[in-house]
Amino acid sequence: MKVAVLKETRAGEHRVALVAQGVQTLSKSGLEVVVESGAGEAAGISDDGYKQAGASIAGSAAEALKGAGLVLLINPPEAATVTGLAEGTILVSFLSPMTDHALVKSLKDRKVTAISMEMVPRITRAQSMDALSSQATVAGYKAVLMAADALPKFLPMFTTAAGTIRPAKVLILGAGVAGLQAIATARRLGAVVEAFDVRPAVKEQVESLGAKFLETEHDVTAEGEGGYAKELSEEQHRKELDLIATHIADADVVLTTAQIPGRKAPVLVTADMVKSMKPGSVIVDLAAESGGNCELTKAGETVVAHGVTVLGPSNLPATIPVHASQMYSKNIVTLVGEFVDKEGAVNLDFANDVVGPSTVTHAGEIVNERVKEAVGA
């Protein structure tokens, strides 16, 4: 079977779905890998590097797609790419299926078997395929570096002949994968870190990284399916905001990561909270693309309000393309191994506890019940 790896078309995207090592792995299974010319260039992989790994190079996306039975991408495909997919093609990519209903319908109409990286279940066996987690690790790390760059202070404590510099205080809201990596990075840089999450189960993880876990005597817990946070009740959310408000005024850096799958990000930092912060403080909102955790966030922009810098970065993993691509490639190759055997034969077993939940469309139908409900099909 021919596997096509396309060059990402999203603005500012520097990652690639499959690195040279991934080509070698798939080639050993008898798969023919074709890479669109220039696909890996921004991630440090030349066309010659792919050739040495066993891939052939196509001059265009259309050429790469010709005869392909499996297509690998990172970002959801553009309409022109979907049109170029033959009936029965297997597409593996991030697809935003809970919100991008038009794409889901177009993939259904093309009779494409679409496997969504967002829908990989959070079970122990699938950890090596969890691209949401791998890319969140990159984002959490880079967000702290962005904050440190924007902050007009040191993060660590310094004792010098010119006096003692107190360490910066960092508040992290949301202790999922990105939040935990942010905690670890901020601690390595010497900051004093506090963290809050509505899932009490993460307290031990937060504390193991050297941060203080913020708790309240009120019930503001909400753990959903697969370890994700779920939406709080209105009363719980009010108590959550009260807790955050009592700590945010003392923070030099606030980093927010709270997201609810398929929903708008909850507002955790109000305009009044921003006003209460010290001039020069920095907020990095990792939920900017899904609406933002800060009331003042603008996705892809930097806002300065009351002397506080609010960063709303988009697609942070693309800013560290070499390692982000390596991690994603490992995720996707492992997932492909769930339905392609060592001889290169395809076996789409929807009873498989990874393949089944991850598949969105197949044979002209939306086969994922959660997506079907969201789309209204």
C-alpha positions in Angstrom: 0.0 0.0 0.0 1.1 3.5 -0.8 1.4 6.0 2.1 1.3 9.7 1.3 2.9 12.2 3.6 1.8 15.7 2.6 3.4 19.1 3.3 1.3 21.0 5.9 -0.4 24.0 4.5 -1.5 25.8 7.7 0.2 29.2 8.1 3.1 29.1 10.5 3.2 25.3 10.5 6.7 23.8 10.5 6.0 20.2 11.6 5.6 17.1 9.5 3.5 14.1 10.2 6.3 11.5 9.5 10.0 11.8 10.2 12.7 9.7 8.5 12.7 7.1 11.3 9.0 6.7 10.8 9.6 6.1 7.1 12.0 3.3 7.9 9.5 1.7 10.3 6.6 1.7 7.8 8.9 0.6 5.0 9.8 -2.5 7.0 6.1 -3.4 7.0 6.1 -3.4 3.2 4.5 0.0 2.8 5.6 2.3 0.1 6.1 5.8 1.5 5.8 8.9 -0.7 6.6 12.3 0.7 5.6 15.6 -0.9 8.7 17.6 -1.7 9.7 20.0 1.1 7.3 18.5 3.6 10.0 18.0 6.2 12.3 20.9 5.4 11.2 23.2 8.3 11.5 20.2 10.7 15.1 19.7 9.6 14.5 16.8 7.2 15.5 17.3 3.6 14.1 15.4 0.6 17.4 13.5 0.4 17.0 12.6 4.1 13.7 11.0 3.3 15.1 9.2 0.2 17.9 7.7 2.4 15.2 6.4 4.8 13.5 4.6 1.9 10.8 7.1 0.8 10.2 8.5 -2.7 9.6 12.2 -3.3 6.5 13.6 -5.1 6.7 17.0 -6.7 3.2 18.0 -5.5 0.4 17.0 -3.1 -1.7 15.7 -6.1 1.2 13.5 -7.2 1.7 12.2 -3.7 -2.0 11.4 -3.4 -2.3 9.5 -6.7 -2.9 5.9 -5.8 -2.4 6.4 -2.0 -4.3 4.2 0.3 -3.1 5.9 3.5 -2.6 9.6 4.0 -0.8 11.1 7.0 -1.2 14.7 8.1 -1.0 16.8 11.3 -3.6 19.5 10.6 -7.1 18.9 9.3 -7.0 18.7 5.5 -8.0 21.6 3.3 -11.0 21.2 0.9 -8.7 20.6 -2.1 -6.9 17.8 -0.3 -10.2 16.1 0.6 -11.3 16.3 -3.0 -8.1 14.5 -4.0 -8.7 11.6 -1.7 -10.0 8.5 -3.4 -12.9 6.5 -2.1 -11.7 4.1 0.6 -8.6 6.1 1.4 -7.5 6.0 5.1 -6.7 9.5 6.4 -5.0 9.8 9.8 -4.7 13.4 11.1 -6.0 15.8 13.7 -9.5 16.6 12.4 -11.3 18.7 15.1 -14.4 16.4 14.5 -16.4 17.7 17.4 -16.4 21.2 16.0 -15.5 21.1 12.3 -18.8 19.5 11.1 -18.3 20.6 7.5 -15.0 18.6 7.2 -16.6 15.5 8.8 -19.5 15.6 6.3 -17.1 16.1 3.4 -15.0 13.1 4.5 -18.2 11.1 4.8 -19.3 12.0 1.4 -15.9 11.1 -0.1 -16.3 7.7 1.6 -12.9 8.2 3.3 -12.0 6.3 6.4 -11.0 9.2 8.7 -9.1 8.4 11.9 -8.8 11.3 14.2 -5.8 11.8 16.4 -8.0 13.8 18.9 -10.2 10.8 19.4 -7.5 8.3 20.5 -8.8 7.1 23.8 -6.9 7.9 27.0 -6.2 4.3 28.0 -2.9 2.9 29.2 -2.4 0.9 26.0 -2.8 4.0 23.8 -0.4 6.3 25.6 2.2 5.9 22.8 -0.4 7.0 20.3 -1.7 10.0 22.2 -0.7 13.0 20.0 -2.8 15.4 22.1 -0.5 14.7 25.0 2.7 14.7 23.1 2.0 18.0 21.5 0.7 19.5 24.8 4.1 18.6 26.3 5.7 20.8 23.7 3.2 23.6 24.2 3.6 23.6 28.0 7.4 23.8 27.8 7.4 26.6 25.2 4.7 28.7 27.0 7.0 29.1 30.0 9.8 30.2 27.8 7.5 32.8 26.2 6.5 34.0 29.6 10.1 34.3 30.7 11.0 36.3 27.6 8.1 38.7 28.1 8.5 39.1 31.9 10.7 42.1 32.9 12.1 40.1 35.8 14.2 37.1 36.5 12.4 33.8 37.1 15.0 32.3 39.6 16.3 33.8 42.8 19.7 35.5 42.6 22.0 36.4 45.4 24.6 38.9 44.1 26.8 41.7 45.4 24.1 44.0 44.1 21.6 42.4 46.4 19.2 39.4 46.5 16.6 39.0 43.8 13.5 37.2 44.9 12.2 34.4 42.6 9.2 35.1 40.4 5.8 33.6 41.3 4.1 31.5 38.6 0.4 30.5 38.8 -0.6 27.6 36.5 -4.3 27.0 35.9 -5.0 23.5 34.6 -2.7 20.7 35.4 -3.1 18.4 32.5 -0.2 17.4 30.3 0.6 21.0 29.2 0.2 22.3 32.7 2.4 19.7 34.3 5.1 20.3 31.7 4.8 24.0 32.4 5.2 23.4 36.1 8.3 21.3 35.5 9.8 23.9 33.2 9.0 26.9 35.5 10.5 25.0 38.4 13.7 24.1 36.5 14.0 27.9 35.7 13.8 28.6 39.4 10.3 30.1 39.8 8.0 29.5 42.8 5.0 27.7 41.3 1.4 27.3 42.4 -1.2 25.3 40.4 -4.9 24.7 40.4 -7.0 22.1 38.7 -10.6 21.0 39.1 -9.5 17.4 39.2 -8.2 16.6 42.7 -6.4 13.5 41.4 -3.6 15.6 39.9 -2.6 17.1 43.3 0.0 14.4 43.9 1.5 15.0 40.4 1.6 18.8 41.0 3.3 18.4 44.3 5.8 15.8 43.0 7.1 18.5 40.6 7.7 20.9 43.4 4.6 23.1 43.1 1.9 24.0 45.6 -1.5 22.7 44.8 -4.2 25.2 45.5 -7.2 23.8 47.3 -10.5 25.3 48.5 -12.9 24.1 51.2 -15.6 24.4 48.6 -16.4 21.7 46.1 -15.0 22.7 42.7 -14.1 19.3 41.4 -15.1 18.1 38.0 -13.3 15.1 36.4 -14.8 13.9 33.1 -14.4 10.9 30.8 -10.8 9.8 30.1 -9.3 12.0 32.8 -10.3 15.2 31.1 -11.9 18.1 33.0 -15.6 18.6 32.5 -17.7 21.7 32.7 -18.4 23.0 36.2 -21.8 24.1 37.4 -22.4 27.8 37.6 -22.0 27.8 41.4 -18.8 25.7 41.2 -17.4 28.0 38.6 -18.1 31.1 40.8 -16.2 29.4 43.7 -13.4 28.5 41.3 -13.1 32.2 40.2 -13.1 33.3 43.9 -10.1 31.0 44.6 -8.1 32.2 41.6 -8.8 35.8 42.4 -7.2 35.4 45.8 -3.9 34.2 44.3 -3.6 35.9 41.0 -2.7 39.4 42.3 0.5 38.1 43.7 1.6 36.2 40.5 4.2 37.5 38.2 3.2 34.9 35.5 -0.1 33.2 34.9 -0.3 30.3 32.5 -3.7 28.9 31.6 -4.3 25.5 30.0 -7.9 24.7 30.8 -9.9 23.2 27.9 -13.0 21.1 27.7 -13.1 18.8 24.6 -15.6 20.0 22.1 -16.5 23.1 24.1 -15.5 26.7 24.4 -12.7 27.2 26.9 -13.9 28.3 30.3 -13.0 31.9 31.4 -10.8 31.6 34.5 -9.2 35.0 34.5 -11.6 38.0 34.3 -10.8 41.5 33.3 -11.0 42.6 36.9 -8.4 39.9 37.8 -6.1 41.2 35.2 -6.5 44.7 36.6 -5.5 43.4 40.1 -2.2 42.1 38.8 1.1 43.9 39.2 2.3 46.0 36.2 4.8 44.0 34.1 3.0 40.6 34.9 2.5 38.2 32.1 -0.4 35.9 31.1 0.1 33.1 28.6 -3.2 31.6 27.5 -2.8 28.2 25.9 -6.6 28.0 25.4 -6.5 31.0 23.1 -7.6 29.1 20.0 -10.7 27.7 21.7 -11.9 31.0 23.1 -9.3 31.7 25.8 -9.2 31.2 29.6 -8.5 34.9 30.0 -11.3 37.4 29.2 -8.9 39.7 27.4 -7.1 37.1 25.3 -7.1 37.5 21.5 -5.9 34.4 19.6 -2.6 34.9 17.9 -2.1 38.4 19.4 -0.5 40.1 22.3 -2.7 42.4 24.4 -1.4 44.8 27.0 -4.0 45.9 29.6 -3.4 47.6 32.9 0.3 47.1 32.4 -0.2 43.3 32.1 0.9 41.5 28.9 -1.6 38.9 27.7 -0.2 36.4 25.1 -2.6 34.3 23.1 -0.3 32.0 21.1 -1.6 29.6 18.5 0.0 26.3 17.5 2.9 26.4 19.9 4.1 22.9 19.0 4.9 24.2 15.5 7.5 26.5 17.0 9.6 23.5 18.1 9.2 21.5 14.9 12.1 19.0 15.2 11.1 17.4 18.4 7.3 18.0 18.0 7.5 16.2 14.6 9.5 13.3 16.1 6.9 12.8 18.9 3.9 13.1 16.5 5.6 10.7 14.1 6.0 8.1 16.8 2.3 8.5 17.8 1.1 8.1 14.3 3.3 5.2 13.3 2.2 3.3 16.5 -1.4 4.0 15.6 -1.0 2.8 12.0 0.4 -0.4 13.5 -3.0 -1.1 15.0 -4.5 -1.6 11.6 -1.6 -2.5 9.3 0.2 -5.8 10.1 3.9 -6.5 9.6 3.3 -7.6 6.0 1.6 -4.4 5.1 -1.9 -5.8 5.0 -4.7 -3.5 6.3 -7.2 -4.8 8.9 -9.6 -2.2 10.1 -11.1 -3.9 13.1 -13.5 -1.5 14.7 -13.8 -3.7 17.7 -10.2 -2.7 18.4 -10.2 -0.5 21.5 -8.1 2.2 19.8 -9.1 2.0 16.2 -12.8 1.9 16.9 -13.1 5.0 19.1 -10.6 6.9 16.9 -12.5 6.4 13.6 -14.8 9.2 12.6 -16.0 8.2 9.1 -16.0 5.0 7.1 -17.8 3.7 4.0 -19.9 6.9 3.6 -21.1 6.9 7.3 -20.2 8.8 10.4 -19.3 5.8 12.7 -18.3 7.6 15.9 -21.4 8.1 18.0 -20.0 11.2 19.8 -19.2 12.9 16.5 -22.5 11.8 15.0 -24.4 13.5 17.9 -22.3 16.6 17.6 -22.8 16.9 13.8 -26.5 16.1 14.2 -26.3 13.3 11.6 
